[in-house]
């Protein structure tokens, strides 16, 4: 197990290195001049050159990359090219919105996927089971922006139950107001992601019901549902854990879009704004943190899967 964990950790670090290099090079090939943007349209060539020299933009790309990645290894993501504010501080502030939003969205997705996925599998071939399966496929195909607009129309405009946009100025000093502001965005992401996850739960449940130990339990007098709950759910849980690691990336992408739609001051909205402003150093830090988060979740999911699945431990 230790050797496996070390191997996965080495792959994680390699993935982070490759991701950092790709992020750095991709942002450098974008059109435009950051120094000119900072100096303004009325600035002289000398002023632009001075800003470029101050920011180190005239140095060779390998030197710029090593300088940036060296700071990252020391826990310093750099400072914004436009405001001079530390990138890490701004990310920590915005994460107070994005992380709770992601956790709430994942909770909504699980509350939808687990019961409806299992019921859809157990009622396979019947009208209600077919309706659930078709409904999940239809919802999974809905763009998250359109889903958000429809939910705003119903719950904010027509019913007036939840706010349509914004986040309390005091942040989490008023937890009830903060949760109300995040509830509708979380439901928007969670419904779409939950519909996609439900299909995996349904497939895993169908596979579990076909296993020999489930059929044996049913032959001993248990109903199919009882046999599945007592003996098949661990197998279903293993499949769900694996898929949840993949769902994290979908939730992050959904957060980028939803934070724009609901005017939430999170990392996703900040990222979009910084790309438009060409604040390259800040965008580098944001993308690296988001990519690193996805890779770390995948690493943790692999370890958890290895720990709780006896078949993988026996294969060592």
C-alpha positions, 0 to 999 in steps of 0.5 A, a space after each residue: 500500500 505504501 509503495 502504491 501511495 508513493 507511486 501515485 504521489 509521484 504521478 501527482 507531482 509529475 501531473 502538477 509540473 506538466 500542468 504548470 508548464 502548459 498553463 504558463 506557456 498557454 498564457 504567454 501565447 495569448 495576443 496583446 501586451 500586458 505592459 501596454 494594458 497596465 500603462 494605458 493607451 496614452 503611454 509612451 514606448 519608454 513607459 511601456 518598456 519600463 513596466 515590462 522591465 519591472 515585471 520581468 516580462 522581457 526575460 527569457 520564458 524559461 527564466 520567467 517560468 523558473 522564477 514563478 514556479 520557485 515562488 509557488 514551491 515556497 507558497 508564493 503564487 505571486 502578486 497581481 500585475 494590475 493591483 499588486 495584491 498577493 494572489 494567494 490572499 485573493 484566492 483564499 478570500 474568494 474560496 470562501 464562496 467557491 468551496 461552500 458552493 462546490 460542497 453544497 452542489 455535490 451534496 445536492 448531486 448525491 441526494 438526487 443520484 443515489 436514491 433515484 439511481 438505485 430506484 431506476 435500476 430496481 424498477 428497470 423495465 417498468 414505467 417509473 424506472 424508464 421515466 427516471 432514466 429518460 428524465 436523467 438523460 434529458 436533464 444531463 443534456 441541459 446547459 447549466 446556464 439555461 438550468 440556472 435561468 429557469 431556476 431563477 425564473 421559478 424560485 426567485 422571480 415567480 415565487 420569491 423564495 431565494 435571491 436571484 443574484 449577489 452575496 452578502 457584503 458581510 460574507 459568512 458573518 450572517 451564515 443564514 443569508 450566505 447559505 440562501 445566496 448559495 442555495 440556488 446556484 448550488 441546486 443549479 449545478 447539483 441538478 445537472 451533475 446529479 442527473 449525470 451521476 445518477 446514470 452511473 449509480 443506475 449502471 453500478 446498481 444493475 451490475 451489483 444485482 447481477 453478482 453471484 453473492 446478491 443472487 445467492 442472498 436472494 435465493 436464501 429468502 431475501 428480496 432483491 432490494 434487501 439483498 442489494 442493500 445488505 450485500 450489493 451497496 458496497 460494490 455500488 459505493 466503490 463505483 460511485 467514489 470513482 465517479 465522484 472524483 471525475 465529477 469534481 472537474 465538472 463542478 469546478 467548470 459549473 462554478 465558473 459559469 454559475 458564479 458569473 450568472 449569479 454574480 457570486 464573488 468566487 474564484 470562477 468569476 475572478 478567473 473570468 475577469 482576470 482573463 479579460 484583464 490579461 492579469 497573467 500572473 494572477 490567472 496562472 495562480 488561479 488555474 494552477 490551484 484549480 488544476 491542483 485541486 482536481 489532481 489531489 482529489 483524484 489522488 485521494 479517490 485512488 487511495 480510498 478506493 485502494 483501501 476499501 476494496 479488498 480485491 486491490 489489496 490482495 492483488 499487491 
